[in-house]
Amino acid sequence: MLLKFTKMHGLGNDFVVVDAVSRKVFFNKQQIERLSDRNWGIGFDQLLVVEPPTDPDMDFRYRIYNSDGSEVEHCGNGARCFAKFVLDRELTNKRIINVETKRGSIQLRVLDAGLVTVDMGSPSFEPQDLPFTADPCNGLYSIMAGDTEYFMTPVSVGNPHAVIKVDQLLDEEVTRVGALIECHERFPRKVNVGFMQVISPDEINLRVYERGVGETQACGTGACAAVVAGIKQGWLSPKVTAHLRGGDLHIEWQGEGTPILMTGPAEKVFEGQIYL
Ligand SMILES: N[C@H](CCC[C@H](N)C(=O)O)C(=O)O
């Protein structure tokens, strides 16, 4: 089967996007792993499959697969690329797009200058929503990574995140500790691990070791998780600029029960086709 795709990225977090509205397409785990391989396939962090909605009130459904083939609930950078994709392909002419995802519905607002604001839904700090098992100590959770104890804030943004506040962002720590916590026994469905350096109440540096991928150039849900964790812990203000390796995201959260708003770019790199 000849598969047509579009290669895109949000701040260097890269995607292969497939139109399954015009023609149904299904992928098995082995196909996704092969396509994601940067030597043997196309190469991507996530595969995004755009489908017709199952809910008549929605415009589309889109499914998200990590490079290891696991299907996940939410992808912030992917949502912005999804919006650009459906407009570029004239699958819609709406600038406010309602989308079904595995975590529920999200709303995308396409702005000028190639920016998209995503209503990411409300976060949850309840461990059972990640899921995560542990006893808190004053709102932080201790976890051992190797022989070192880390204190983190577990946050669900529809997908699970563990946010660790650090004084410095060190390559070795992100890689080693990220891998250890991603697969820690206390996270039965694994977890995305964010390393957050607070510069000021409205500015952070952030690196994310993503579940099912490894460290990426940027993570939209990770930026949302880090900001809401920082606000909950009293370190951050309601509007924050998150500096990721690939660029900046603007995150806003007004507190419990309100949605997180994320604004950032989406770019198309090339179109291609490949035999599955
Ligand atoms: N690795 C994530 C999914 C992609 C998230 C990230 N690419 C984003 O922009 O939010 C997970 O397993 O939950």
The ligand as a Gaussian input file, in Angstrom:
#p B3LYP/6-31G(d) Opt

LIG

0 1
 N        5.017000      11.146000      24.711000
 C        3.700000      11.626000      25.128000
 C        2.807000      11.947000      23.906000
 C        3.320000      13.122000      23.082000
 C        3.433000      14.366000      23.888000
 C        4.262000      15.502000      23.288000
 N        4.899000      15.247000      22.032000
 C        3.471000      16.794000      23.272000
 O        3.744000      17.689000      22.451000
 O        2.583000      16.950000      24.156000
 C        3.021000      10.523000      25.980000
 O        3.419000       9.361000      25.841000
 O        2.104000      10.860000      26.741000

